[in-house]
Amino acid sequence: MLAAVSLFATVQGFALTPNAAGISQRSSLSFSAGPMLPDVPVMKRAMSLSGGSTTMATKGGKRQAVKGFFKNLFFPIPKATAPDAALEFASTCFFPTDFHNVPLIAVKDYNYDTKVFTFGLPEGVSLDLPVCACLLVQGFDESGEPAIRPYTPTSSNTQKGSFELMVKIYEKGVVSQWLNNLKVGTLVGFKHIKFNIKAQYPFAGKTKINMICGGTGITPMYQALHKIVNTAGDNLNVTLLCGNRSPSDILLRKELDAAVEKSGGRVKVVHVVGDKPDMPAIPGWTGELGWVDEDKVKTHCFAPAPDVLTLVCGVPGLYDVMCGPRTEPEVKAGSVLDKLGYTMDMVGKM
Ligand SMILES: Cc1cc2nc3c(=O)[nH]c(=O)nc-3n(C[C@H](O)[C@H](O)[C@H](O)COP(=O)(O)OP(=O)(O)OC[C@H]3O[C@@H](n4cnc5c(N)ncnc54)[C@H](O)[C@@H]3O)c2cc1C
């Protein structure tokens, strides 16, 4: 076994040297936890590569980590490669307008139905996705037919060598289920096209930004918020109206709280929870109840004006009610935003 590990490691290009107990180890790392267990940094890496949580402290967690460590030794994750520079690129984004494959390098549970998928990029390379914009993922349905869906990364462009997608897994969802069943190491196709480059930060001519979203529609809003609160000298004001079925479905809640805190009063977040419009009170919940509707937009959002931009993202039903389909630039006649007086130049369909 040791000989096999040693030989494999040599092929992989790093040196294994036996320690005092005769156990092989990477020369830059040491074994300390026990006779057969790698030390904490090695285990953490093994956990993250195998999709496990680094907070696991149980025996089961250790076993998983060790399993992941050896799995990675024998079945290494493919390295991400750069796309051919001659391809067409819609923006600064790493991905061209044709699908380019990168490896899934880790999966972590976020809550009961949502996971964070980490994908590899070449070492030191940023995704460099414009804000706001999303990527298209190529999944496959049960019969092997391609199925393509948009996802907005939750990692920022400062992250190098990888990026993250936070994905809600729907029981009958084609691409979310396909992602859910992927093994770490699988290559996944991404592309980035002009249609998905939406209103661009710093939103020239705008001073007030409304963000109206439902469920995973928070991801493009978070992308913009992150940029707004982390850009020195930015003075945009933001109201985020964020709908979810229940308090436990709210995604990125801590990150949103941190953005509010950091903004010095410029960012306001209003959570709306409920699975019906006349949602009864929920013990301990002090936010809004029901659905994101005309009344709540009127109460919380900046009123229509030339310097106001209203970003919308969510299920097709939310687009329909608020502003009309995502694929049509116009604000649909009779939609909530139309009735309240927001015109096309004041609305961005993410
Ligand atoms: C700009 C943009 C960014 C997005 N970013 C993200 C993201 O970061 N993370 C993420 O998880 N999703 C995101 N989405 C949604 C994503 O593109 C898919 O629509 C979603 O993952 C469902 O795809 P699916 O193939 O699994 O389900 P589908 O096969 O398309 O749908 C099957 C069934 O799943 C259910 N379902 C599908 N979508 C939803 C939904 N949104 N809400 C409730 N039920 C649904 C419905 O019952 C539907 O009939 C984004 C969408 C847009 C427009």
The ligand as a Gaussian input file, in Angstrom:
#p B3LYP/6-31G(d) Opt

LIG

0 1
 C      -30.275000      35.590000     -13.632000
 C      -30.558000      34.294000     -12.911000
 C      -29.666000      33.840000     -11.973000
 C      -29.929000      32.664000     -11.277000
 N      -29.044000      32.275000     -10.320000
 C      -29.317000      31.163000      -9.593000
 C      -28.441000      30.760000      -8.550000
 O      -27.418000      31.408000      -8.295000
 N      -28.766000      29.648000      -7.860000
 C      -29.888000      28.894000      -8.143000
 O      -30.141000      27.870000      -7.478000
 N      -30.732000      29.255000      -9.134000
 C      -30.465000      30.352000      -9.860000
 N      -31.310000      30.705000     -10.873000
 C      -32.410000      29.762000     -11.240000
 C      -31.833000      28.677000     -12.177000
 O      -31.475000      29.249000     -13.415000
 C      -32.825000      27.531000     -12.490000
 O      -34.018000      28.073000     -12.954000
 C      -33.105000      26.659000     -11.269000
 O      -31.898000      26.061000     -10.803000
 C      -34.084000      25.534000     -11.630000
 O      -33.593000      24.830000     -12.733000
 P      -33.882000      23.274000     -12.850000
 O      -33.408000      22.834000     -14.193000
 O      -33.347000      22.545000     -11.665000
 O      -35.482000      23.192000     -12.769000
 P      -36.462000      23.074000     -14.025000
 O      -36.309000      21.736000     -14.625000
 O      -36.297000      24.264000     -14.887000
 O      -37.861000      23.162000     -13.323000
 C      -38.522000      21.975000     -12.813000
 C      -39.448000      22.318000     -11.650000
 O      -38.647000      22.777000     -10.550000
 C      -39.333000      23.797000      -9.857000
 N      -38.610000      25.049000      -9.973000
 C      -37.693000      25.367000     -10.904000
 N      -37.179000      26.573000     -10.676000
 C      -37.767000      27.030000      -9.581000
 C      -37.628000      28.200000      -8.837000
 N      -36.713000      29.164000      -9.165000
 N      -38.423000      28.358000      -7.737000
 C      -39.310000      27.390000      -7.380000
 N      -39.460000      26.247000      -8.047000
 C      -38.702000      26.067000      -9.127000
 C      -40.662000      23.940000     -10.477000
 O      -41.551000      23.080000      -9.811000
 C      -40.417000      23.463000     -11.886000
 O      -41.586000      23.054000     -12.488000
 C      -31.100000      31.898000     -11.560000
 C      -31.996000      32.350000     -12.530000
 C      -31.733000      33.549000     -13.192000
 C      -32.728000      34.021000     -14.210000

